[in-house]
Amino acid sequence: MTRRKFNKKTWLIFAVVVFLMSWFYSPFLYQGLASAETAQVTPVSPQEKPLIVYYTLTGKNKIIAEELKKQLNADIAELKTVSERSGTWGFVVSGYENIFDKDADLQPFTADLTAHNPIILCAPIWMQKISSPARVFLKNPALKGKHLYVFASFQGRWGEDKEAELKKNLEASGINLKGIYRMVLGKKTEDEIKQEVLKQLEQKPIIQKAAKAL
C-alpha cells in the first residue's frame, strides 16, 4: 500500500525529471563550449600524494579517473550508492535528488583522506549541479583544508554561473579549490575521453614535473 501511494504521488515529478534530464544530457546542445574553459589551475609538487575519487553512473567518469590514475600515478577510490542505479530508474532517482537537493545514500567511504593531498574528484554534472553522490562526499569534514581539483563532466552544457556557484560553495566549506576541469563528453568514445584527459593535463598540469639535474 505504501509503495503504491508513493508512486502515485511522485510519478508526475519523476516524469518531469526524466524530461529535463533528457534535455540536459542531449549531446547536440552547446557542443561548441570549450572543454578547457575554467579558472587557473595551481600544480602541486611531485612529493604530494594525490587521491582520485570518482562517481560514475554511465561508466564515463571511471574512464576519466583511471586515465588520471595512469598519468599521475595516484591512488583511486570509487563512490558507490547503497542502492543500484542502473537503467531509466537510476536516472530518475538521480535527477530527483539533484532537483530537490536530496542527499544520496552512499556506501561507507574507506579511503584514508588524511594520508592524501590533493584530492581529485571526478563526477558528472546533473541538472546544472554536481551530482548528489559527489555533493555528499564533499561534505566530508576530512576535506577541510585539502587541495581539491574537480573534473566535472557533462553532455550538453554547464552554465558559467553554476560553475561559479560550485566554487563559492566549496570555498565556503573550507576546501581549498585549486581548479575545475570542464569535461564536455557528448558522444565521445573511450579513446576520445582519454585524449581529452591528456589534453586537459597538458594545458593545466596537476603535478609539477621534477626539475632536471644539472
Z-matrix of the N, CA and C atoms (Angstrom, degrees):
N
C 1 1.457
C 2 1.524 1 112.37
N 3 1.339 2 115.35 1 -41.88
C 4 1.481 3 119.37 2 -177.88
C 5 1.516 4 111.22 3 -65.47
N 6 1.357 5 115.41 4 -43.07
C 7 1.458 6 119.17 5 -179.38
C 8 1.520 7 111.53 6 -63.48
N 9 1.362 8 116.79 7 -39.53
C 10 1.459 9 120.64 8 -179.88
C 11 1.518 10 110.69 9 -64.24
N 12 1.326 11 116.67 10 -39.05
C 13 1.462 12 121.31 11 179.58
C 14 1.520 13 110.82 12 -67.15
N 15 1.342 14 115.91 13 -40.80
C 16 1.467 15 120.42 14 179.47
C 17 1.520 16 110.77 15 -61.75
N 18 1.321 17 116.27 16 -47.67
C 19 1.459 18 120.23 17 -177.74
C 20 1.522 19 111.60 18 -63.75
N 21 1.329 20 116.09 19 -38.72
C 22 1.457 21 120.33 20 -178.26
C 23 1.516 22 110.91 21 -66.16
N 24 1.332 23 116.52 22 -39.63
C 25 1.458 24 120.33 23 -176.85
C 26 1.524 25 112.53 24 -76.08
N 27 1.321 26 117.21 25 -33.04
C 28 1.468 27 120.03 26 -171.65
C 29 1.519 28 114.79 27 -105.26
N 30 1.321 29 117.41 28 -3.83
C 31 1.466 30 119.45 29 -176.15
C 32 1.519 31 112.67 30 -58.47
N 33 1.316 32 117.60 31 -41.15
C 34 1.454 33 120.82 32 -179.67
C 35 1.516 34 110.79 33 -63.24
N 36 1.346 35 116.37 34 -41.86
C 37 1.465 36 120.29 35 178.43
C 38 1.514 37 110.26 36 -61.56
N 39 1.324 38 116.31 37 -45.20
C 40 1.457 39 119.93 38 -178.76
C 41 1.530 40 111.48 39 -64.43
N 42 1.327 41 116.35 40 -37.04
C 43 1.463 42 120.26 41 178.59
C 44 1.524 43 110.34 42 -62.85
N 45 1.346 44 115.85 43 -40.14
C 46 1.470 45 120.18 44 177.37
C 47 1.514 46 110.12 45 -64.69
N 48 1.345 47 115.90 46 -40.56
C 49 1.468 48 120.53 47 179.18
C 50 1.516 49 111.08 48 -59.46
N 51 1.323 50 116.03 49 -46.43
C 52 1.465 51 120.46 50 -179.96
C 53 1.521 52 110.84 51 -59.69
N 54 1.328 53 116.52 52 -43.15
C 55 1.460 54 120.53 53 179.21
C 56 1.522 55 111.23 54 -62.26
N 57 1.334 56 116.09 55 -47.40
C 58 1.462 57 119.78 56 -178.11
C 59 1.521 58 111.54 57 -65.38
N 60 1.331 59 116.07 58 -40.38
C 61 1.460 60 118.66 59 179.34
C 62 1.515 61 111.45 60 -65.20
N 63 1.317 62 117.14 61 -37.61
C 64 1.460 63 119.67 62 178.27
C 65 1.521 64 110.71 63 -63.61
N 66 1.345 65 116.05 64 -30.49
C 67 1.467 66 119.95 65 178.71
C 68 1.515 67 110.84 66 -73.25
N 69 1.333 68 116.00 67 -46.61
C 70 1.457 69 119.44 68 -177.12
C 71 1.510 70 112.41 69 -71.98
N 72 1.324 71 117.17 70 -26.88
C 73 1.444 72 119.47 71 -178.10
C 74 1.530 73 112.81 72 -90.48
N 75 1.307 74 117.40 73 3.46
C 76 1.462 75 120.05 74 -179.39
C 77 1.517 76 110.69 75 -64.15
N 78 1.323 77 118.52 76 124.76
C 79 1.462 78 121.11 77 -178.42
C 80 1.517 79 113.09 78 -73.54
N 81 1.341 80 116.73 79 -6.30
C 82 1.462 81 118.74 80 -178.10
C 83 1.521 82 112.68 81 -93.06
N 84 1.340 83 117.37 82 -4.00
C 85 1.460 84 120.20 83 -176.50
C 86 1.520 85 111.18 84 -90.25
N 87 1.295 86 116.89 85 126.85
C 88 1.450 87 124.02 86 170.06
C 89 1.519 88 112.98 87 52.11
N 90 1.318 89 118.04 88 43.19
C 91 1.450 90 120.19 89 178.37
C 92 1.524 91 112.05 90 -68.11
N 93 1.331 92 115.52 91 -12.14
C 94 1.455 93 118.46 92 179.46
C 95 1.509 94 114.35 93 -77.44
N 96 1.343 95 118.53 94 -5.39
C 97 1.459 96 120.47 95 -179.94
C 98 1.521 97 109.60 96 -61.70
N 99 1.300 98 116.70 97 137.47
C 100 1.465 99 120.34 98 177.93
C 101 1.512 100 109.47 99 -75.91
N 102 1.330 101 117.16 100 122.71
C 103 1.459 102 120.40 101 -176.95
C 104 1.518 103 112.00 102 -70.65
N 105 1.315 104 117.67 103 -17.92
C 106 1.458 105 119.67 104 -178.61
C 107 1.520 106 112.41 105 -91.17
N 108 1.322 107 117.44 106 1.17
C 109 1.461 108 121.86 107 -174.82
C 110 1.516 109 111.19 108 -71.16
N 111 1.341 110 117.87 109 115.51
C 112 1.456 111 122.58 110 179.75
C 113 1.514 112 109.73 111 -174.94
N 114 1.327 113 115.42 112 -179.07
C 115 1.454 114 120.41 113 179.15
C 116 1.526 115 109.79 114 -73.40
N 117 1.341 116 116.52 115 163.70
C 118 1.451 117 121.89 116 177.73
C 119 1.511 118 109.99 117 -61.40
N 120 1.325 119 116.07 118 137.44
C 121 1.450 120 121.51 119 -178.60
C 122 1.522 121 109.66 120 -100.97
N 123 1.329 122 116.17 121 137.13
C 124 1.456 123 121.44 122 178.38
C 125 1.516 124 109.21 123 -101.00
N 126 1.356 125 118.85 124 115.36
C 127 1.466 126 120.09 125 -179.68
C 128 1.523 127 111.45 126 -68.63
N 129 1.329 128 116.11 127 157.09
C 130 1.456 129 121.30 128 176.99
C 131 1.520 130 108.97 129 -107.41
N 132 1.310 131 116.75 130 164.04
C 133 1.460 132 121.08 131 -177.77
C 134 1.521 133 110.75 132 -75.98
N 135 1.336 134 117.95 133 156.08
C 136 1.465 135 120.91 134 -179.56
C 137 1.528 136 112.44 135 -64.41
N 138 1.324 137 118.25 136 -18.74
C 139 1.461 138 121.03 137 -177.41
C 140 1.534 139 112.87 138 -76.51
N 141 1.322 140 117.34 139 -19.48
C 142 1.455 141 119.97 140 -178.42
C 143 1.528 142 110.87 141 -77.10
N 144 1.340 143 115.80 142 155.68
C 145 1.460 144 122.07 143 -174.09
C 146 1.528 145 110.10 144 -112.48
N 147 1.318 146 117.06 145 96.75
C 148 1.472 147 119.59 146 -177.51
C 149 1.525 148 112.20 147 -72.95
N 150 1.326 149 114.79 148 155.46
C 151 1.458 150 122.03 149 171.67
C 152 1.519 151 107.95 150 -128.91
N 153 1.323 152 115.92 151 126.69
C 154 1.457 153 121.40 152 176.70
C 155 1.524 154 108.25 153 -95.98
N 156 1.327 155 116.02 154 122.98
C 157 1.464 156 122.27 155 177.68
C 158 1.532 157 107.37 156 -116.97
N 159 1.323 158 116.74 157 130.90
C 160 1.462 159 117.51 158 -177.75
C 161 1.517 160 111.68 159 -137.62
N 162 1.327 161 114.10 160 151.60
C 163 1.461 162 121.33 161 168.45
C 164 1.520 163 107.15 162 -125.33
N 165 1.319 164 115.82 163 136.26
C 166 1.457 165 119.63 164 179.04
C 167 1.523 166 110.31 165 -137.46
N 168 1.306 167 116.01 166 139.32
C 169 1.464 168 122.11 167 174.97
C 170 1.522 169 110.15 168 -106.62
N 171 1.329 170 116.14 169 -35.68
C 172 1.467 171 120.54 170 -177.50
C 173 1.528 172 112.90 171 -107.84
N 174 1.333 173 117.33 172 -6.89
C 175 1.456 174 120.62 173 -179.72
C 176 1.518 175 113.96 174 101.61
N 177 1.332 176 118.05 175 -13.07
C 178 1.462 177 120.47 176 -175.02
C 179 1.535 178 112.64 177 -72.12
N 180 1.321 179 116.49 178 -35.31
C 181 1.461 180 117.64 179 178.62
C 182 1.523 181 112.07 180 -73.00
N 183 1.322 182 117.05 181 -22.47
C 184 1.467 183 119.77 182 172.55
C 185 1.519 184 109.77 183 -66.94
N 186 1.324 185 116.80 184 -38.94
C 187 1.470 186 120.71 185 177.19
C 188 1.528 187 109.72 186 -61.50
N 189 1.334 188 116.18 187 -45.71
C 190 1.465 189 121.04 188 179.32
C 191 1.522 190 110.23 189 -60.25
N 192 1.329 191 116.50 190 -48.08
C 193 1.468 192 121.12 191 -176.74
C 194 1.525 193 111.92 192 -63.76
N 195 1.319 194 116.70 193 -42.47
C 196 1.462 195 119.18 194 -178.17
C 197 1.517 196 112.15 195 -69.68
N 198 1.335 197 116.72 196 -32.34
C 199 1.464 198 119.21 197 175.59
C 200 1.528 199 110.22 198 -69.32
N 201 1.324 200 117.06 199 -38.98
C 202 1.464 201 120.37 200 175.69
C 203 1.525 202 110.99 201 -63.38
N 204 1.318 203 116.28 202 -40.97
C 205 1.462 204 120.13 203 177.62
C 206 1.533 205 110.44 204 -58.31
N 207 1.314 206 115.35 205 -44.42
C 208 1.462 207 120.85 206 -179.67
C 209 1.527 208 111.51 207 -63.87
N 210 1.320 209 116.72 208 -43.54
C 211 1.457 210 121.05 209 -175.74
C 212 1.534 211 112.93 210 -76.35
N 213 1.331 212 117.25 211 -32.56
C 214 1.466 213 121.07 212 -173.94
C 215 1.522 214 112.90 213 -104.75
N 216 1.340 215 116.59 214 -4.77
C 217 1.464 216 120.76 215 -177.91
C 218 1.528 217 110.28 216 53.66
N 219 1.321 218 115.46 217 48.86
C 220 1.462 219 121.87 218 -173.90
C 221 1.524 220 111.15 219 -110.68
N 222 1.333 221 115.86 220 159.33
C 223 1.459 222 120.91 221 172.14
C 224 1.528 223 108.69 222 -72.84
N 225 1.340 224 115.89 223 160.44
C 226 1.459 225 119.87 224 -175.81
C 227 1.529 226 109.62 225 -140.28
N 228 1.325 227 116.66 226 144.64
C 229 1.465 228 122.26 227 178.39
C 230 1.517 229 108.93 228 -144.05
N 231 1.324 230 116.52 229 141.73
C 232 1.465 231 121.55 230 -178.53
C 233 1.524 232 111.14 231 -105.33
N 234 1.324 233 116.03 232 138.24
C 235 1.452 234 121.94 233 171.33
C 236 1.521 235 107.82 234 -87.88
N 237 1.330 236 116.83 235 129.05
C 238 1.455 237 120.63 236 -178.82
C 239 1.523 238 110.08 237 -127.94
N 240 1.319 239 115.98 238 137.79
C 241 1.458 240 120.07 239 175.51
C 242 1.523 241 109.65 240 -80.86
N 243 1.321 242 116.02 241 157.31
C 244 1.462 243 120.90 242 -179.72
C 245 1.522 244 110.55 243 -65.85
N 246 1.318 245 116.74 244 -43.41
C 247 1.462 246 120.75 245 -179.23
C 248 1.525 247 110.91 246 -98.81
N 249 1.311 248 115.63 247 150.82
C 250 1.466 249 122.19 248 178.12
C 251 1.524 250 110.11 249 -68.03
N 252 1.351 251 116.28 250 139.96
C 253 1.470 252 119.77 251 -177.79
C 254 1.526 253 112.13 252 -124.76
N 255 1.283 254 116.67 253 40.45
C 256 1.461 255 118.97 254 -179.51
C 257 1.526 256 110.46 255 -83.06
N 258 1.319 257 115.18 256 156.54
C 259 1.456 258 120.72 257 174.81
C 260 1.519 259 114.87 258 73.23
N 261 1.334 260 114.54 259 -167.39
C 262 1.463 261 121.31 260 -176.49
C 263 1.526 262 112.28 261 -61.63
N 264 1.332 263 116.47 262 -38.98
C 265 1.467 264 119.60 263 -178.24
C 266 1.527 265 110.93 264 -61.34
N 267 1.338 266 117.27 265 -36.91
C 268 1.460 267 120.83 266 178.20
C 269 1.519 268 111.67 267 -61.39
N 270 1.339 269 117.22 268 -40.62
C 271 1.463 270 121.18 269 177.55
C 272 1.529 271 110.92 270 -66.84
N 273 1.320 272 115.99 271 -38.40
C 274 1.461 273 119.99 272 -179.40
C 275 1.531 274 110.45 273 -64.22
N 276 1.324 275 116.66 274 -50.26
C 277 1.471 276 121.33 275 -179.76
C 278 1.521 277 110.53 276 -60.57
N 279 1.334 278 116.78 277 -44.05
C 280 1.457 279 121.17 278 -178.55
C 281 1.523 280 111.56 279 -63.97
N 282 1.332 281 116.55 280 -42.72
C 283 1.463 282 120.30 281 177.88
C 284 1.518 283 111.69 282 -64.98
N 285 1.333 284 116.18 283 -40.20
C 286 1.469 285 120.77 284 178.47
C 287 1.531 286 110.64 285 -59.69
N 288 1.334 287 116.72 286 -45.04
C 289 1.473 288 120.99 287 -179.56
C 290 1.524 289 111.00 288 -61.30
N 291 1.320 290 116.63 289 -41.63
C 292 1.461 291 118.13 290 -176.09
C 293 1.527 292 112.92 291 -75.85
N 294 1.311 293 117.43 292 -33.86
C 295 1.460 294 119.58 293 178.11
C 296 1.525 295 110.83 294 -64.79
N 297 1.342 296 115.99 295 -42.02
C 298 1.458 297 120.63 296 -174.47
C 299 1.531 298 113.20 297 -104.42
N 300 1.345 299 116.88 298 13.97
C 301 1.471 300 122.51 299 178.03
C 302 1.528 301 112.35 300 53.74
N 303 1.316 302 116.24 301 43.09
C 304 1.457 303 121.58 302 176.77
C 305 1.529 304 109.29 303 -89.17
N 306 1.321 305 116.16 304 137.90
C 307 1.458 306 120.08 305 179.66
C 308 1.524 307 111.02 306 -75.49
N 309 1.330 308 115.92 307 138.56
C 310 1.458 309 120.90 308 173.72
C 311 1.525 310 109.03 309 -76.16
N 312 1.309 311 115.84 310 148.99
C 313 1.459 312 121.69 311 177.61
C 314 1.528 313 107.58 312 -90.67
N 315 1.344 314 116.66 313 107.60
C 316 1.461 315 121.19 314 -175.10
C 317 1.526 316 111.89 315 -99.30
N 318 1.331 317 114.32 316 150.79
C 319 1.449 318 120.04 317 168.69
C 320 1.528 319 108.91 318 -68.26
N 321 1.332 320 118.80 319 155.33
C 322 1.467 321 120.66 320 -179.31
C 323 1.531 322 111.69 321 -54.58
N 324 1.328 323 115.42 322 136.05
C 325 1.466 324 121.00 323 179.26
C 326 1.523 325 107.34 324 -94.46
N 327 1.327 326 116.93 325 116.11
C 328 1.465 327 121.00 326 -170.69
C 329 1.528 328 114.42 327 -101.44
N 330 1.327 329 118.50 328 -11.49
C 331 1.466 330 119.94 329 179.88
C 332 1.530 331 109.91 330 -65.86
N 333 1.325 332 116.18 331 143.34
C 334 1.458 333 121.88 332 -177.94
C 335 1.528 334 109.72 333 -85.40
N 336 1.311 335 116.44 334 101.08
C 337 1.467 336 120.43 335 -178.86
C 338 1.520 337 112.04 336 -68.57
N 339 1.322 338 116.88 337 -29.26
C 340 1.473 339 119.69 338 -177.44
C 341 1.524 340 111.46 339 -65.68
N 342 1.321 341 117.28 340 -23.46
C 343 1.471 342 120.90 341 -177.24
C 344 1.517 343 112.53 342 -89.08
N 345 1.336 344 116.86 343 -0.48
C 346 1.464 345 119.95 344 -174.96
C 347 1.525 346 112.23 345 -128.50
N 348 1.307 347 113.97 346 145.70
C 349 1.464 348 122.77 347 171.60
C 350 1.527 349 106.91 348 -168.44
N 351 1.314 350 118.12 349 127.43
C 352 1.464 351 129.69 350 4.45
C 353 1.532 352 112.32 351 -82.05
N 354 1.328 353 114.97 352 173.97
C 355 1.464 354 122.55 353 171.94
C 356 1.528 355 107.21 354 -105.94
N 357 1.321 356 116.13 355 130.60
C 358 1.465 357 121.71 356 179.53
C 359 1.528 358 107.43 357 -113.37
N 360 1.305 359 116.31 358 112.14
C 361 1.465 360 121.40 359 -176.30
C 362 1.525 361 110.84 360 -101.21
N 363 1.317 362 116.34 361 125.90
C 364 1.465 363 122.39 362 175.64
C 365 1.523 364 107.75 363 -111.49
N 366 1.318 365 116.81 364 117.71
C 367 1.469 366 119.53 365 -175.35
C 368 1.519 367 110.65 366 -154.89
N 369 1.335 368 116.71 367 149.77
C 370 1.466 369 120.24 368 178.14
C 371 1.524 370 112.34 369 -79.26
N 372 1.323 371 114.61 370 158.15
C 373 1.456 372 122.69 371 171.72
C 374 1.525 373 107.13 372 -98.96
N 375 1.342 374 115.99 373 125.41
C 376 1.466 375 121.65 374 176.76
C 377 1.514 376 108.60 375 -119.12
N 378 1.300 377 116.66 376 130.87
C 379 1.463 378 121.12 377 176.37
C 380 1.524 379 111.70 378 52.53
N 381 1.341 380 116.16 379 39.16
C 382 1.466 381 123.24 380 177.17
C 383 1.539 382 113.71 381 73.12
N 384 1.340 383 117.48 382 8.32
C 385 1.463 384 121.06 383 178.66
C 386 1.520 385 109.33 384 -130.74
N 387 1.334 386 115.67 385 154.97
C 388 1.458 387 118.49 386 178.31
C 389 1.522 388 108.78 387 -62.38
N 390 1.316 389 116.46 388 143.21
C 391 1.457 390 122.26 389 -172.80
C 392 1.528 391 112.24 390 -57.90
N 393 1.327 392 115.68 391 149.25
C 394 1.459 393 121.74 392 -174.07
C 395 1.535 394 113.70 393 -58.65
N 396 1.345 395 120.79 394 -39.85
C 397 1.470 396 118.71 395 176.77
C 398 1.535 397 112.12 396 -62.57
N 399 1.328 398 116.87 397 -39.56
C 400 1.463 399 120.26 398 178.03
C 401 1.522 400 110.55 399 -67.19
N 402 1.327 401 116.45 400 -38.65
C 403 1.463 402 120.42 401 179.52
C 404 1.529 403 111.39 402 -62.19
N 405 1.330 404 116.30 403 -39.46
C 406 1.468 405 120.18 404 176.99
C 407 1.524 406 110.25 405 -64.83
N 408 1.320 407 117.11 406 -43.77
C 409 1.467 408 120.75 407 178.83
C 410 1.523 409 111.39 408 -59.28
N 411 1.325 410 116.90 409 -40.10
C 412 1.463 411 121.07 410 -177.64
C 413 1.531 412 112.85 411 -67.30
N 414 1.331 413 117.05 412 -10.75
C 415 1.468 414 120.68 413 175.75
C 416 1.524 415 112.17 414 -85.30
N 417 1.322 416 117.11 415 -4.24
C 418 1.470 417 121.16 416 -179.08
C 419 1.529 418 109.81 417 -61.53
N 420 1.332 419 118.99 418 121.43
C 421 1.465 420 121.01 419 -177.43
C 422 1.521 421 113.63 420 -62.45
N 423 1.334 422 117.21 421 -20.88
C 424 1.468 423 120.30 422 179.55
C 425 1.530 424 112.01 423 -69.53
N 426 1.325 425 117.49 424 -11.72
C 427 1.471 426 120.95 425 179.36
C 428 1.530 427 112.21 426 -82.76
N 429 1.312 428 117.45 427 -12.27
C 430 1.472 429 119.95 428 -179.23
C 431 1.520 430 110.13 429 -60.60
N 432 1.328 431 115.01 430 128.82
C 433 1.453 432 120.68 431 -179.98
C 434 1.514 433 114.14 432 84.03
N 435 1.333 434 117.45 433 -9.51
C 436 1.458 435 120.74 434 179.14
C 437 1.525 436 110.78 435 -76.92
N 438 1.319 437 115.54 436 152.72
C 439 1.454 438 121.24 437 171.06
C 440 1.529 439 107.42 438 -83.48
N 441 1.313 440 116.20 439 133.81
C 442 1.463 441 120.89 440 -176.48
C 443 1.521 442 111.15 441 -128.08
N 444 1.329 443 114.70 442 133.92
C 445 1.463 444 122.90 443 170.77
C 446 1.518 445 107.29 444 -118.28
N 447 1.321 446 117.59 445 137.08
C 448 1.459 447 121.45 446 -177.17
C 449 1.528 448 110.19 447 -120.46
N 450 1.323 449 115.88 448 123.44
C 451 1.458 450 122.17 449 169.69
C 452 1.521 451 106.47 450 -98.18
N 453 1.324 452 116.21 451 101.17
C 454 1.466 453 122.14 452 -175.12
C 455 1.526 454 108.89 453 -100.19
N 456 1.314 455 116.82 454 116.49
C 457 1.465 456 120.76 455 -176.04
C 458 1.521 457 110.77 456 -105.52
N 459 1.339 458 114.98 457 143.70
C 460 1.463 459 119.91 458 178.51
C 461 1.512 460 108.94 459 -154.39
N 462 1.343 461 115.18 460 158.09
C 463 1.455 462 120.91 461 -174.98
C 464 1.528 463 112.90 462 -89.85
N 465 1.308 464 117.00 463 -42.98
C 466 1.455 465 119.84 464 -174.68
C 467 1.514 466 113.07 465 -110.58
N 468 1.351 467 116.62 466 -74.18
C 469 1.454 468 119.75 467 -178.21
C 470 1.516 469 110.63 468 -145.20
N 471 1.327 470 114.92 469 157.11
C 472 1.460 471 122.40 470 173.64
C 473 1.521 472 106.10 471 -142.87
N 474 1.319 473 116.28 472 111.40
C 475 1.455 474 121.13 473 -173.82
C 476 1.520 475 113.35 474 -61.35
N 477 1.316 476 116.92 475 143.68
C 478 1.460 477 121.54 476 178.75
C 479 1.525 478 111.06 477 -62.86
N 480 1.333 479 117.41 478 -31.05
C 481 1.462 480 119.99 479 177.68
C 482 1.522 481 110.84 480 -67.05
N 483 1.328 482 116.84 481 -33.96
C 484 1.461 483 120.68 482 178.59
C 485 1.528 484 110.53 483 -73.10
N 486 1.327 485 116.50 484 -35.11
C 487 1.468 486 119.57 485 175.33
C 488 1.532 487 109.94 486 -64.45
N 489 1.337 488 116.05 487 -43.19
C 490 1.460 489 120.52 488 178.46
C 491 1.534 490 111.29 489 -62.16
N 492 1.331 491 115.79 490 -36.24
C 493 1.469 492 120.58 491 178.40
C 494 1.527 493 110.79 492 -65.54
N 495 1.330 494 116.69 493 -41.17
C 496 1.460 495 120.54 494 177.09
C 497 1.528 496 110.73 495 -62.18
N 498 1.324 497 116.83 496 -44.83
C 499 1.464 498 120.64 497 178.51
C 500 1.528 499 111.10 498 -58.28
N 501 1.305 500 115.71 499 -45.79
C 502 1.461 501 121.06 500 -178.53
C 503 1.525 502 110.91 501 -61.67
N 504 1.323 503 116.90 502 -43.66
C 505 1.459 504 120.88 503 -179.21
C 506 1.523 505 111.84 504 -66.15
N 507 1.319 506 116.86 505 -40.13
C 508 1.451 507 120.48 506 179.92
C 509 1.525 508 111.46 507 -66.17
N 510 1.321 509 115.70 508 -44.52
C 511 1.463 510 119.65 509 -179.63
C 512 1.526 511 110.89 510 -65.47
N 513 1.332 512 116.97 511 -35.56
C 514 1.470 513 120.94 512 178.89
C 515 1.522 514 111.35 513 -67.42
N 516 1.336 515 117.47 514 -25.02
C 517 1.462 516 121.11 515 -179.26
C 518 1.522 517 112.88 516 -85.17
N 519 1.332 518 116.76 517 -0.96
C 520 1.461 519 120.04 518 178.01
C 521 1.509 520 114.32 519 92.58
N 522 1.332 521 117.21 520 6.95
C 523 1.459 522 121.66 521 177.38
C 524 1.526 523 109.30 522 -87.17
N 525 1.303 524 116.56 523 137.14
C 526 1.464 525 121.95 524 -178.90
C 527 1.528 526 108.90 525 -91.00
N 528 1.323 527 116.53 526 87.36
C 529 1.457 528 121.54 527 -178.08
C 530 1.522 529 110.62 528 -71.63
N 531 1.337 530 115.28 529 121.88
C 532 1.461 531 120.60 530 -177.77
C 533 1.525 532 113.34 531 -101.94
N 534 1.306 533 117.70 532 -19.91
C 535 1.459 534 118.29 533 179.54
C 536 1.514 535 112.46 534 175.90
N 537 1.324 536 115.33 535 150.28
C 538 1.462 537 122.51 536 174.57
C 539 1.527 538 108.21 537 -121.06
N 540 1.317 539 115.33 538 130.35
C 541 1.462 540 121.98 539 178.27
C 542 1.526 541 108.00 540 -107.60
N 543 1.318 542 116.47 541 119.96
C 544 1.466 543 121.12 542 -179.23
C 545 1.531 544 109.29 543 -87.83
N 546 1.317 545 116.02 544 113.96
C 547 1.464 546 121.70 545 -177.83
C 548 1.526 547 109.23 546 -106.46
N 549 1.329 548 116.58 547 95.21
C 550 1.466 549 121.15 548 177.24
C 551 1.530 550 107.50 549 -82.58
N 552 1.320 551 117.14 550 107.91
C 553 1.458 552 120.21 551 -171.52
C 554 1.521 553 113.92 552 -92.01
N 555 1.343 554 117.35 553 -41.65
C 556 1.456 555 118.89 554 -179.55
C 557 1.518 556 111.12 555 52.50
N 558 1.327 557 116.42 556 -127.10
C 559 1.470 558 121.05 557 178.88
C 560 1.524 559 111.43 558 -107.26
N 561 1.323 560 116.88 559 30.09
C 562 1.462 561 120.75 560 -179.34
C 563 1.530 562 111.01 561 -61.80
N 564 1.327 563 114.76 562 142.31
C 565 1.459 564 121.36 563 175.17
C 566 1.528 565 109.19 564 -78.75
N 567 1.319 566 116.20 565 172.98
C 568 1.473 567 120.74 566 178.65
C 569 1.521 568 111.16 567 -58.09
N 570 1.326 569 117.41 568 -44.75
C 571 1.464 570 120.80 569 179.59
C 572 1.526 571 110.91 570 -64.53
N 573 1.308 572 117.06 571 -38.60
C 574 1.473 573 120.44 572 179.23
C 575 1.521 574 111.26 573 -67.52
N 576 1.327 575 117.51 574 -35.55
C 577 1.462 576 120.59 575 176.66
C 578 1.526 577 110.14 576 -65.47
N 579 1.321 578 116.43 577 -42.90
C 580 1.467 579 120.52 578 178.34
C 581 1.529 580 110.66 579 -62.06
N 582 1.312 581 116.44 580 -41.56
C 583 1.464 582 120.21 581 178.22
C 584 1.526 583 111.09 582 -64.07
N 585 1.334 584 116.60 583 -35.71
C 586 1.464 585 120.44 584 177.96
C 587 1.531 586 110.44 585 -65.61
N 588 1.330 587 117.20 586 -38.37
C 589 1.470 588 120.99 587 176.46
C 590 1.521 589 109.97 588 -61.93
N 591 1.326 590 116.88 589 -46.50
C 592 1.466 591 121.02 590 179.18
C 593 1.530 592 111.20 591 -60.58
N 594 1.319 593 115.49 592 -41.82
C 595 1.465 594 120.62 593 179.02
C 596 1.523 595 110.82 594 -61.75
N 597 1.324 596 115.98 595 -44.34
C 598 1.460 597 120.32 596 -179.93
C 599 1.529 598 111.16 597 -63.05
N 600 1.337 599 116.63 598 -43.98
C 601 1.462 600 120.45 599 -179.07
C 602 1.527 601 111.69 600 -67.07
N 603 1.326 602 116.08 601 -32.58
C 604 1.469 603 119.84 602 177.79
C 605 1.527 604 110.41 603 -68.26
N 606 1.317 605 116.21 604 -40.57
C 607 1.459 606 120.42 605 -178.79
C 608 1.523 607 112.12 606 -76.35
N 609 1.337 608 116.28 607 -35.44
C 610 1.467 609 121.32 608 -176.43
C 611 1.521 610 109.17 609 -137.42
N 612 1.329 611 117.79 610 80.03
C 613 1.478 612 120.30 611 -176.09
C 614 1.529 613 111.79 612 -61.92
N 615 1.320 614 114.38 613 145.55
C 616 1.464 615 120.46 614 175.37
C 617 1.526 616 110.23 615 -96.13
N 618 1.328 617 116.24 616 -43.85
C 619 1.463 618 120.92 617 179.93
C 620 1.525 619 108.99 618 -101.88
N 621 1.320 620 116.07 619 125.52
C 622 1.454 621 120.12 620 177.03
C 623 1.528 622 109.46 621 -68.94
N 624 1.322 623 115.19 622 142.58
C 625 1.468 624 118.91 623 175.67
C 626 1.518 625 109.56 624 -76.79
N 627 1.311 626 115.45 625 138.25
C 628 1.474 627 119.40 626 179.19
C 629 1.520 628 109.82 627 -65.12
N 630 1.323 629 115.86 628 143.18
C 631 1.461 630 120.65 629 -179.66
C 632 1.521 631 110.43 630 -67.70
N 633 1.305 632 115.80 631 140.37
C 634 1.464 633 120.62 632 178.73
C 635 1.526 634 111.30 633 -71.43
N 636 1.323 635 115.67 634 142.55
C 637 1.465 636 119.60 635 178.26
C 638 1.515 637 109.78 636 -70.24
N 639 1.337 638 115.54 637 140.74
C 640 1.465 639 120.35 638 179.37
C 641 1.518 640 110.59 639 -82.56
